Amino acid sequence: MPLRILVVDDYEPIRRYLCSTVEQAECQVIGEASDGLEAVQKAVTLQPDLVLLDVHLPKLNGLEAARQIHQIAPLTKILFISQEFSLHVVEAALRLGAVGYVDKLRVHRDLQRAIDAILKGQYFVSGVVRGGFGQTAIDKPPIRHEVQFCSDDAVLRESFIDFITETLRSDKACIVVAGESHRAGILQGLRAKNLDVSGAVERGTLVSVDVAEILSMVMLKESVDPLRFFDVVSGLVETAGKAATTERGPLVAVCRECPPAMLAEGKLAQAVQLEKLWDLIAYLTVFDVLCGYALRRFEKHQSIFRGICAQHSAVHSR
């Protein structure tokens, strides 16, 4: 019989991602909640085997919700999933009887492992405790997830060149995800702006990746696999972030074009799915994103166009 799970997080895209991950682990999502009070109420009515619970929740924080759930549903286990990952908070959660604590930034790697451990009667805590002893994690800086609709390929390259130039001059690292011909033109344009492209590549602050290669790594049949996507993209961001030298805001920025083959083949629904995943991972791992699209692809697909716009913090056209 599959593990019956209640998913609790106040951010709806994260709940969707957690539900998707849980289902891929062959467990059953029996309910969702967006605040601590709702979590307690649904734990009473649903009696789940396991609750995935954030710490920072409206109406009732996760620690207090966990205490109440243990009183009213003593057989229900609690697994915290949170960006708050200081040592004293993890200790407080475990003292309340939680069976584990997963860093929200490592969900794609650790949630399956945590569930496996719980099924074996073991505890699980993600491998990195931030903030030192007794210190809370700092607030996450705001991110940009913007989209640029371009009239032609030359405009797309110019937009990316401006974005990358701004990023590198701010001492951040930049990941470029584009087609082979675009990447060559982008690097040439950066050199024309007197940027040390070779040095940036060598230092790891400029990473260029073929968009078709990325797509082949994250697709499962006709859709994007969230776990593959998180593994690939988070690995790139983690590596690039180590090379950045800024001490303010996000360490990494990504400029990416939607895979030309995806648009050419009319896979516009998959493009929206991809945007949702980019938005979610940018929120979780804290990096800025500029997405580039050819505007002509959406002349007969206004609903898809609006769906893509809705996934971004700002929309531009050139």
N, C-alpha and C positions, 0 to 999 in steps of 0.2 A: 504494500500500500504506500503511495507516495507521501512524502512529507507535506503537510497542509500548512501553508504560510500566509500570514498577514503582513502586507508591505505598508510601512508608514514613513512618509516624507512629505514635506509641505510643497515641494517643487515637482509639479506634475510630470515633466519630461524625465526626471530621475526615477519617479515611480514606474513609468513605462519601461525604462531601461532595466530596473531591478526586476520587474515582472518578467521581462523577456529573458533575463539571465537565469532566473529561478526556473522558468519553464524549460530552458535548455538543460538544466541540471535534473530534469525529469521529476521536478516537484510540482505541487499544485498551489497556485495562488487562489486563496478562497476569499480574499477581501483586500481593500486598500483603505487607507486613512490619511488625511492631510494635516491633522493636528493631534496633540496629545490626548485631549479629551475623547475625540472620536476613536483613537486607538484603544483606550480603555473600554469604551462602550462596545466596540466590535470584538474585543477579546472576550468580553462576557458572553456575547451572543454566539460567536463563531467557535470559541474554544480551540484556537489554532494550535498546532504542534510547535510552531516557531513564529516569532514576530521579528521582522527586520525593522529596526527602530533608529531614527535619527536622534541626536542629542538636542539640537536647537529646533524646537517645534513651537508653533503658536498655541495659545490658550493653556497648555500644560507642557513643561519641558520633558524631554525624553527620560531623564533620570527619575523624575517623579512619576511619570507614566509607567515606567518599569516597576517601580515599587508597588504601585496600585495593581498592576496586572498580576504580579506575583501573589498578591493577597487574594484576588478574586478568581484567578485561573492558575493555581499552583503547578499544574502539570505543563503549562506553556513555557517554552524556553525563549530567552531573549538574546538576539544577536544585534549588537549596535553597529550601525553603518554611518559614519560621520566624518566630516572634515575636522572636527574638534578632536585633535589627537595628542593632547598633552598627557603626560604621565599621570597626573593626579585625577584627570577625568576618566582615563581608562581604569585606574584603580577603583574609583568610585563606582563605575559601572559593574565591575566584577564583584565588588563587595555587595552590590544589590542582587547578585545572583545571576548576572548575565553569563552566558556560556561562551561569549566571544566578542571581539571588537575588531571591525574591519575599517581600515582607512578608506574613505570614500574615493580617494584618488587611485586606489588599488583594487577597486571592486572587480574590474575585468580580470584581474589575476587571482584575487584571493577569495571571492565569494564561493566559488565551487569548492575550493579547498576547505573553507570554513564549514560548509554544509557537510562535506565528507567527514570532517572531524566530529561534528555534532552527532552525526548518525552512528559514530563509533563510541559515543559517550565521552568524547574528549573536548577540551577547550581550544579556542583558536584566537590569536591576536596577530594582526598584521605586523610585519617585521620591523617597521620604522615607527618610533615614537618621537614626535617632533616637540620642540619647545623646551626640552630639558626637564629637570625635576621641578615640579610645582609651577611651571609657567604655562599659560594658555597660548594657543596658536594665535597669530595675528590675523586680523580681518583680511579677507581675500580682496585684492584690488579689483576695480571694475574692468571688464574686457570689452573690446570692440569686435563685433562680428558683422562686417559690412559687405555689401554686394555692389559690384560695378557692372552694369549692363553696357556693353560696348558695341559701337556701330560696325567695327571690323577688327581684324586681328592686330593691326598696327596700334590701334587705340588700346586694346587689351595689354599689349606689351608695354606701352607707355605708362599705363596705370600701375602695372606691376613694378616697373622700374622706379617710379616715384615712391611707391610704398616701401620697396626694399631699401632705397636710399635713405629714407627717413628712419627706418628701423636700424640700419647699421650705424648711422650717425648718432643714434641714441644709445649706442653700446649694447643693443639687444642682439640676439641671434635671429636669423630669418631662414625659414624653410620655404623653398619654392617648389610647388607641385604643378607641373605644366607639361605640355607636349614637347617632344624633342626639338622641333623647329622653333617654338616659342622660347624655350630655355636658352638656345644659342643666341637668339636676338636679345633676350633680356641681359645675358652676361655681357654682350657687346655694348648695350646701352649703359650698363653700370660702369664699364671701363671708360666710356665717353664722359661720364660725370666725375672722372678722376678718382674713382673708388679702387682700392687695392683688392680686386676680386680674388686673385690667387692667394693673397695672404688671408683673406676672410675664409676661403675654402679650407686652407691649411689649418687655420685655428679652429675651424668647426662652427664659426658664426654664420656662415652661408652654406646651406645644404640644398642641393638641387636634386629633385627626384622626378622621374618620369611618371606622368599621371596614369598612363596605361598600366605601368608596372604596379602602382599602388592599387588600382582597381582590380587587377588580377589576383591580388593577395587578399582582398577583403570581400570579394563576391562569393556567394554560395548559390549556385544555380542562377536564378534570375533576380536575386535580391542581395542587398548588402548584409553581411553577417556582423552583428554588433560586436561580438567578442573578437573576431578577427580584426575588425576596424580598430577597436580600442588597443589591441596588442600592437598593431603596426604603428598607429599614429602616436600613441603615448610613448612608444620606444623612441621614435624620431624626436619628439618634443623633449623627452628627458635627456637625451644625448646633446641636443642643441643647447638646452638650458645650462648645461655645465660649462659651456664655452662663453656664455654671455658675461659681461662685466658690469652691467647696470645694477644699481641697488634699489631702484624705484620701479614700481609697477610690474607688469608681466615681463618675464625674461625673454620670451620668444614671441615672434610674430610669424604667421603663415599666410602666404598668398597662393591661391590655388585656382585653377580653372576646372570647371566641370569637365569630366572626360569627353572629348569631342565625339568618340564613338557612341557614348551613351545618348548624346543629343541627336546624333545622326541617325541612330537606330530608333529614335522616338521613345526612348526609355525615360520619359519625363517624370513619371511617378517615382522611379528609382532615384532620380536627381533630388526630388523633395526629401526622400528618405535619407539620402546622403547628407543633405543640409541639416536635417534634424540631428544627426549623429555628430556632425562637426560642431553644431551649436552646443550640444551636451558636453562633448569632451573639452571644448574651450572653456565652458563654465566650470567643469571639474578640475582641470589641470592648469587653468589660468594662462591663456595666451590669446593674442589678438589675431583676427582672421580677416583677410580680404578675399572675396570670391569673385571670379570673373566669368561672365556669360556673354555669348553672342546674342544680341537682342533679337535678331531676325528669327531665331529658333522658336520664339513664343508668339508669332503672329496669329496662329490658329489655336493657341493654348493659353488663353487668358486666365483660366482658373489655376493652372499650374504656375503661371507667372505670379499670381497673387500668393499662392502657397509658398513659393520660394521667398518672395519679399517678406512674408510674415516671419520667417526664421531668422531675420537679420535685424541688427540694431539700427542700421541706416542703409538707405538705398540710393545709389547714384547712377547716372547715365552720362555717357560721353559719345 
